[in-house]
């Protein structure tokens, strides 16, 4: 009986081929049906699709049906009955399979007769591959889906005015897709934000609807205004990032220069007064009859604007703008107040929580006052240096470009080239390699942010 089973294996494989053939047809029929439904939905403009998606659905159904059919379990008894039926063997194989465990002499003759008959047969002739009703039905469904999509996505059924409108909208769609592409370019110099990717997707969908004339002019104008507003907001965010990068560049240059003159980051942190320390300083200056406005107006004063240009706008300009005589008077007052509080503690009177906080603020002010003059001199020296002047010239150009982008006007290629040229000039002016690399890195970031903002501006102008 093993020999009979071995001779049936080629027929079993052929049965799998036929099942895969039918399964592919059924799968294609299912995929084509789904595609036809989607094509109808696309026609009415509810959920748009493309040829590629319809093809993927049909191909997926075809492959899945073929795989299921090919790997569906095939029983030897089923194969035997199928061969008997197709080859006219009058149940010879089926009977032999049923009586394969019997040892009777007649059963052996039945098995031998079945084996002789099956050896004379060819699987391809017994199970020929034909195009039948399932295949024709599946192909018809695919043709129907294609026809529905074709009619819904073309101007065939439109009036003359409708075709003219569709042609005009198609031109606008081309422009929209052109400006949307850089927003989602994975190989671009700077990765798009999730919001920019979402905007690009919206714009592509909008362009698709325009090209397919799935909206009226009024609807198109309203959607275009909505996307333009989103694009302008994204451009502003990019400009803010650019401003932050420029501020970091200025601060890096200033801190590097100060560090070379012996002022560490820790020293500069001491010049950043909190609200309580600032209030205490103003109160003490009032008691000493020192007018803060007179400090700002004094010759060579460091204004808040000057400090801001270097990214140091959180430093106390009042401390650094004091004259030597004013510093001396303030230092004496701080020492006197601290001594009074120490005497109070030595006399056995416990310090309240408010007194303890006052003492800590006085100690912080004393430390800040001790380094304020040195910091002032170092900052002024840096501000008068050629490197700082060249940096401010470059940053000013960058700020003007950022302002232009924030106003909704993209940068031209010539403007971008000019900014890059100024960066090269700045690189030549900066002597310190570490400072040069830090500054240029931040300016490159700022420029890329403005480029991305320009692309968003261009998208908003479509």
C-alpha positions as CSV (number, residue, x, y, z in Angstrom):
1,X,0.0,0.0,0.0
2,X,3.0,2.3,0.5
3,X,3.7,2.0,-3.2
4,X,0.2,3.2,-4.0
5,X,0.5,6.2,-1.6
6,X,3.8,7.1,-3.3
7,X,2.2,7.0,-6.7
8,X,-0.6,9.3,-5.5
9,X,1.8,12.0,-4.2
10,X,2.2,13.7,-7.7
11,X,-1.6,13.8,-7.9
12,X,-1.8,15.3,-4.4
13,X,0.7,18.0,-5.5
14,X,-1.4,18.7,-8.6
15,X,-4.5,19.0,-6.4
16,X,-2.7,21.7,-4.4
17,X,-1.8,23.5,-7.6
18,X,-5.5,23.5,-8.6
19,X,-6.6,24.6,-5.1
20,X,-4.0,27.4,-5.2
21,X,-5.4,28.4,-8.7
22,X,-8.9,28.5,-7.4
23,X,-7.8,30.2,-4.2
24,X,-6.0,32.9,-6.1
25,X,-9.2,33.6,-8.1
26,X,-11.3,33.7,-5.0
27,X,-8.8,36.0,-3.3
28,X,-8.6,38.3,-6.3
29,X,-12.4,38.4,-6.3
30,X,-12.5,39.4,-2.7
31,X,-9.7,42.1,-3.2
32,X,-11.4,43.4,-6.3
33,X,-14.7,43.7,-4.5
34,X,-13.1,45.7,-1.7
35,X,-11.3,47.8,-4.3
36,X,-14.6,48.5,-6.1
37,X,-16.2,49.6,-2.8
38,X,-13.3,51.9,-2.1
39,X,-13.4,53.2,-5.7
40,X,-17.1,54.2,-5.1
41,X,-16.1,55.9,-1.8
42,X,-13.3,57.7,-3.7
43,X,-15.7,58.8,-6.4
44,X,-18.0,60.6,-3.9
45,X,-14.8,62.2,-2.3
46,X,-15.2,60.7,1.2
47,X,-11.9,58.7,1.3
48,X,-9.5,59.1,-1.7
49,X,-7.3,56.3,-2.9
50,X,-4.7,55.6,-5.7
51,X,-4.1,53.0,-8.3
52,X,-1.3,51.6,-6.2
53,X,-3.5,51.0,-3.2
54,X,-6.2,49.3,-5.3
55,X,-3.5,47.2,-6.9
56,X,-2.0,46.2,-3.5
57,X,-5.4,45.2,-2.2
58,X,-6.1,43.0,-5.3
59,X,-2.6,41.5,-5.3
60,X,-2.8,40.8,-1.6
61,X,-6.1,39.0,-1.9
62,X,-4.7,37.0,-4.9
63,X,-1.6,35.9,-3.0
64,X,-3.4,35.1,0.2
65,X,-6.0,33.0,-1.6
66,X,-3.2,31.1,-3.5
67,X,-1.3,30.4,-0.3
68,X,-4.3,29.2,1.6
69,X,-5.3,27.0,-1.3
70,X,-1.9,25.5,-1.7
71,X,-1.4,24.7,1.9
72,X,-4.9,23.4,2.7
73,X,-4.6,19.9,4.0
74,X,-5.0,17.2,1.3
75,X,-6.1,13.7,2.4
76,X,-5.0,10.7,0.3
77,X,-8.6,9.4,0.3
78,X,-9.8,12.6,-1.2
79,X,-7.1,12.5,-3.9
80,X,-8.0,8.9,-4.7
81,X,-11.7,9.7,-5.1
82,X,-10.9,12.7,-7.2
83,X,-8.6,10.6,-9.5
84,X,-11.3,7.9,-9.7
85,X,-13.9,10.4,-10.7
86,X,-11.8,12.3,-13.3
87,X,-10.0,9.3,-14.8
88,X,-13.0,7.0,-14.9
89,X,-11.5,4.3,-12.7
90,X,-14.8,3.3,-11.1
91,X,-13.7,3.7,-7.5
92,X,-10.6,1.5,-7.9
93,X,-8.3,3.9,-6.0
94,X,-10.9,4.7,-3.4
95,X,-11.6,1.1,-2.7
96,X,-7.9,0.3,-2.5
97,X,-7.3,3.1,0.0
98,X,-10.2,1.9,2.1
99,X,-9.0,-1.7,2.2
100,X,-5.3,-1.0,2.5
101,X,-5.1,-2.7,5.9
102,X,-6.8,-5.9,4.8
103,X,-4.8,-9.1,4.1
104,X,-7.4,-10.9,2.1
105,X,-6.2,-12.2,-1.3
106,X,-9.0,-10.4,-3.2
107,X,-8.0,-7.1,-1.5
108,X,-4.4,-7.6,-2.7
109,X,-5.7,-8.0,-6.2
110,X,-7.8,-4.8,-5.8
111,X,-4.7,-2.8,-4.7
112,X,-2.6,-4.2,-7.5
113,X,-5.2,-3.3,-10.1
114,X,-5.5,0.2,-8.6
115,X,-1.7,0.6,-8.7
116,X,-1.5,-0.5,-12.3
117,X,-4.1,2.0,-13.3
118,X,-2.7,4.9,-11.5
119,X,0.8,4.3,-13.0
120,X,-0.7,4.9,-16.5
121,X,-2.1,8.3,-15.6
122,X,-0.5,11.7,-15.8
123,X,-1.4,14.3,-13.1
124,X,-1.6,17.2,-15.5
125,X,-4.0,15.3,-17.7
126,X,-6.2,14.2,-14.8
127,X,-6.2,17.7,-13.2
128,X,-5.7,20.2,-16.1
129,X,-5.3,23.9,-15.3
130,X,-8.3,25.8,-16.8
131,X,-9.6,29.3,-16.7
132,X,-13.1,28.8,-15.3
133,X,-16.0,30.8,-13.9
134,X,-14.1,31.9,-10.7
135,X,-11.2,33.3,-12.7
136,X,-13.5,35.1,-15.1
137,X,-15.6,36.5,-12.2
138,X,-12.5,37.7,-10.4
139,X,-11.1,39.4,-13.6
140,X,-14.5,41.0,-14.2
141,X,-14.6,42.4,-10.6
142,X,-11.1,43.8,-11.0
143,X,-12.1,45.4,-14.3
144,X,-15.2,46.9,-12.6
145,X,-13.2,48.3,-9.8
146,X,-10.7,49.9,-12.3
147,X,-13.5,51.3,-14.4
148,X,-15.2,52.9,-11.3
149,X,-11.9,54.4,-10.2
150,X,-11.0,55.6,-13.7
151,X,-14.4,57.4,-14.1
152,X,-14.2,58.9,-10.6
153,X,-10.6,60.2,-11.0
154,X,-10.8,61.6,-14.5
155,X,-12.6,64.4,-16.2
156,X,-14.5,62.0,-18.6
157,X,-17.9,62.7,-17.0
158,X,-17.4,66.4,-16.4
159,X,-18.9,69.2,-18.3
160,X,-16.7,71.6,-20.4
161,X,-16.6,74.1,-17.5
162,X,-15.9,71.3,-15.1
163,X,-13.0,70.1,-17.2
164,X,-11.5,73.6,-17.3
165,X,-11.9,74.0,-13.5
166,X,-10.2,70.6,-13.0
167,X,-7.3,71.6,-15.2
168,X,-6.8,74.8,-13.3
169,X,-7.0,73.0,-9.9
170,X,-4.5,70.5,-11.2
171,X,-2.0,73.2,-11.8
172,X,-2.5,74.4,-8.2
173,X,-2.1,70.9,-7.0
174,X,1.3,70.6,-8.7
175,X,2.5,73.7,-6.9
176,X,1.2,72.5,-3.5
177,X,3.0,69.1,-3.9
178,X,6.2,70.9,-4.8
179,X,6.3,72.9,-1.6
180,X,5.1,70.0,0.5
181,X,7.9,67.7,-0.5
182,X,10.7,69.5,1.4
183,X,8.7,69.4,4.6
184,X,8.8,65.6,4.7
185,X,12.1,64.9,2.9
186,X,13.8,62.3,5.2
187,X,17.2,63.1,3.5
188,X,16.9,66.8,4.2
189,X,19.5,68.6,6.4
190,X,17.0,68.8,9.3
191,X,14.3,66.3,10.2
192,X,10.8,67.7,10.0
193,X,8.8,68.0,13.2
194,X,5.6,65.9,13.6
195,X,3.6,69.0,13.0
196,X,5.4,69.7,9.7
197,X,5.0,66.1,8.6
198,X,1.2,66.3,9.4
199,X,1.0,69.6,7.4
200,X,2.8,68.0,4.4
201,X,0.3,65.1,4.5
202,X,-2.6,67.5,4.7
203,X,-1.2,69.4,1.7
204,X,-0.7,66.2,-0.3
205,X,-4.3,65.2,0.4
206,X,-5.5,68.7,-0.5
207,X,-3.5,68.5,-3.7
208,X,-5.0,65.1,-4.5
209,X,-8.5,66.5,-4.0
210,X,-7.8,69.5,-6.2
211,X,-6.3,67.4,-9.0
212,X,-9.3,65.1,-8.9
213,X,-11.8,68.0,-8.7
214,X,-13.3,66.7,-5.4
215,X,-14.0,70.1,-4.0
216,X,-15.5,73.4,-5.2
217,X,-13.5,76.6,-5.6
218,X,-14.9,77.9,-2.3
219,X,-14.0,74.8,-0.4
220,X,-10.5,74.9,-1.9
221,X,-10.0,78.5,-0.9
222,X,-11.1,77.8,2.6
223,X,-8.8,74.8,2.9
224,X,-5.9,76.7,1.4
225,X,-6.4,79.5,4.0
226,X,-6.5,76.9,6.8
227,X,-3.3,75.3,5.6
228,X,-1.6,78.7,5.1
229,X,-2.3,79.6,8.7
230,X,-0.8,76.3,10.0
231,X,2.2,76.9,7.8
232,X,2.7,80.4,9.2
233,X,2.6,79.1,12.7
234,X,5.1,76.4,11.9
235,X,7.4,79.0,10.3
236,X,7.2,81.1,13.5
237,X,8.2,78.1,15.6
238,X,11.2,77.5,13.3
239,X,12.2,81.2,13.7
240,X,12.0,80.9,17.5
241,X,14.3,77.9,17.3
242,X,16.7,80.0,15.1
243,X,16.6,82.8,17.6
244,X,17.5,80.4,20.4
245,X,20.4,79.1,18.4
246,X,21.7,82.6,17.7
247,X,21.4,83.5,21.4
248,X,23.3,80.3,22.3
249,X,26.0,81.3,19.8
250,X,26.4,84.8,21.4
251,X,26.4,83.3,24.9
252,X,29.0,80.7,23.9
253,X,31.3,83.4,22.5
254,X,30.9,85.5,25.6
255,X,31.4,82.7,28.1
256,X,34.5,81.4,26.2
257,X,36.0,84.9,26.3
258,X,35.2,85.3,30.0
259,X,36.6,81.9,30.8
260,X,39.9,82.9,29.2
261,X,40.0,85.9,31.6
262,X,39.6,83.7,34.6
263,X,35.8,84.0,35.1
264,X,34.1,80.6,35.3
265,X,30.5,79.6,34.7
266,X,30.1,79.4,38.5
267,X,31.3,83.0,38.9
268,X,28.8,84.2,36.3
269,X,26.0,82.3,37.9
270,X,26.6,84.4,41.1
271,X,25.7,87.5,39.1
272,X,22.2,86.1,38.3
273,X,20.1,87.4,41.2
274,X,16.8,85.9,42.1
275,X,13.7,88.0,42.9
276,X,14.5,88.2,46.7
277,X,18.1,89.2,46.1
278,X,17.1,91.8,43.5
279,X,14.6,93.3,45.9
280,X,17.2,93.4,48.7
281,X,19.7,95.1,46.4
282,X,17.2,97.7,45.3
283,X,16.3,98.4,48.9
284,X,20.0,98.8,49.9
285,X,20.6,101.1,46.9
286,X,17.7,103.3,48.0
287,X,19.1,103.5,51.5
288,X,22.5,104.5,50.0
289,X,20.8,107.1,47.7
290,X,22.0,105.3,44.6
291,X,19.7,105.9,41.7
292,X,19.5,102.8,39.4
293,X,18.7,105.1,36.4
294,X,21.9,107.0,36.9
295,X,23.8,103.7,36.7
296,X,22.3,103.0,33.3
297,X,23.0,106.5,32.0
298,X,26.6,106.6,33.2
299,X,29.5,106.6,30.7
300,X,30.4,103.1,29.5
301,X,27.4,101.6,31.3
302,X,26.5,98.0,30.4
303,X,22.9,98.2,29.4
304,X,20.5,95.2,29.5
305,X,20.5,95.4,25.7
306,X,24.2,95.0,25.6
307,X,24.1,92.1,27.9
308,X,21.3,90.6,25.8
309,X,23.5,90.9,22.7
310,X,25.9,88.5,24.3
311,X,23.3,86.2,25.7
312,X,24.0,87.4,29.2
313,X,20.8,89.3,29.8
314,X,20.1,87.4,33.0
315,X,23.1,89.0,34.8
316,X,22.6,92.0,37.1
317,X,23.5,95.1,35.2
318,X,23.1,97.2,38.3
319,X,25.9,95.5,40.1
320,X,28.3,95.8,37.2
321,X,27.5,99.4,36.4
322,X,28.3,100.7,39.9
323,X,31.3,103.0,40.4
324,X,34.2,101.9,42.6
325,X,32.9,104.3,45.3
326,X,29.4,103.0,45.1
327,X,30.7,99.4,45.3
328,X,32.7,100.3,48.4
329,X,29.6,101.8,50.1
330,X,27.4,98.8,49.2
331,X,30.1,96.4,50.4
332,X,30.3,98.3,53.8
333,X,26.5,98.2,54.2
334,X,26.5,94.4,53.5
335,X,29.3,93.8,55.9
336,X,27.6,95.9,58.6
337,X,24.3,94.1,58.2
338,X,25.9,90.7,58.3
339,X,27.9,91.8,61.4
340,X,24.8,93.0,63.2
341,X,23.0,89.7,62.5
342,X,26.1,87.8,63.7
343,X,26.2,89.8,66.9
344,X,22.6,89.1,67.4
345,X,23.3,85.4,67.1
346,X,26.3,85.6,69.4
347,X,24.2,87.3,72.1
348,X,22.0,84.2,72.3
349,X,19.1,85.5,70.4
350,X,18.0,82.8,67.9
351,X,17.6,83.9,64.3
352,X,14.2,83.6,62.8
353,X,13.6,81.9,59.5
354,X,13.3,85.3,57.8
355,X,16.6,86.4,59.3
356,X,18.3,83.3,58.2
357,X,17.0,83.8,54.6
358,X,18.2,87.5,54.8
359,X,21.7,86.4,55.9
360,X,21.9,83.9,53.0
361,X,20.8,86.6,50.5
362,X,23.4,89.0,51.9
363,X,26.2,86.4,51.5
364,X,25.1,85.9,47.9
365,X,25.1,89.6,47.2
366,X,28.5,89.9,48.8
367,X,29.9,87.2,46.5
368,X,28.3,88.8,43.4
369,X,29.6,92.2,44.3
370,X,33.1,90.9,44.7
371,X,33.2,89.6,41.1
372,X,31.0,92.2,39.5
373,X,33.8,94.7,38.6
374,X,36.0,92.0,37.2
375,X,33.1,90.7,35.1
376,X,32.3,94.2,33.9
377,X,35.9,94.8,32.7
378,X,36.0,91.4,31.0
379,X,32.7,91.9,29.2
380,X,33.7,95.4,28.0
381,X,36.9,94.0,26.7
382,X,35.1,91.3,24.8
383,X,32.5,93.8,23.5
384,X,35.4,96.0,22.1
385,X,37.1,93.0,20.4
386,X,37.0,92.6,16.6
387,X,35.7,89.1,17.0
388,X,32.6,90.4,18.9
389,X,32.0,93.1,16.3
390,X,32.1,90.6,13.5
391,X,29.8,88.2,15.4
392,X,27.3,91.0,16.0
393,X,27.4,91.9,12.3
394,X,26.6,88.3,11.3
395,X,24.0,87.8,14.0
396,X,22.2,91.0,13.0
397,X,22.0,89.7,9.4
398,X,20.6,86.5,10.8
399,X,18.0,88.3,12.9
400,X,16.8,90.3,9.8
401,X,16.4,87.1,7.9
402,X,14.5,85.6,10.8
403,X,12.3,88.6,11.0
404,X,11.5,88.2,7.3
405,X,10.6,84.5,7.7
406,X,8.5,85.3,10.7
407,X,6.6,87.9,8.6
408,X,5.7,85.1,6.2
409,X,8.2,85.8,3.5
410,X,10.5,83.0,2.6
411,X,14.2,83.6,2.1
412,X,15.5,83.6,-1.5
413,X,18.4,81.4,-2.6
414,X,20.5,84.6,-2.9
415,X,19.8,85.6,0.7
416,X,20.7,82.1,2.0
417,X,24.0,82.2,0.0
418,X,24.7,85.6,1.6
419,X,24.2,84.3,5.1
420,X,26.5,81.4,4.3
421,X,29.1,83.8,3.0
422,X,28.9,85.9,6.2
423,X,29.4,82.7,8.3
424,X,32.6,82.0,6.3
425,X,33.9,85.6,7.0
426,X,33.1,85.1,10.7
427,X,35.0,81.8,10.8
428,X,38.1,83.7,9.5
429,X,37.7,86.4,12.1
430,X,37.4,84.0,15.1
431,X,40.9,83.0,16.2
432,X,40.0,80.5,18.9
433,X,39.2,77.1,17.3
434,X,36.9,76.0,20.1
435,X,35.0,79.3,20.1
436,X,34.8,79.2,16.3
437,X,33.3,75.7,16.2
438,X,30.8,76.4,19.0
439,X,29.5,79.6,17.3
440,X,29.4,78.2,13.8
441,X,27.6,75.1,15.0
442,X,24.8,77.3,16.5
443,X,24.6,79.5,13.4
444,X,24.4,76.5,11.1
445,X,21.5,75.3,13.3
446,X,19.9,78.8,13.1
447,X,20.2,78.8,9.3
448,X,18.7,75.4,8.9
449,X,15.8,76.4,11.1
450,X,15.2,79.5,8.9
451,X,15.4,77.3,5.7
452,X,12.8,75.0,7.2
453,X,10.7,78.0,8.2
454,X,11.1,79.4,4.6
455,X,9.7,76.2,3.2
456,X,6.8,76.4,5.6
457,X,6.2,80.1,4.5
458,X,6.2,79.0,0.9
459,X,3.7,76.3,1.8
460,X,1.6,78.9,3.5
461,X,1.6,81.1,0.4
462,X,0.2,78.5,-2.0
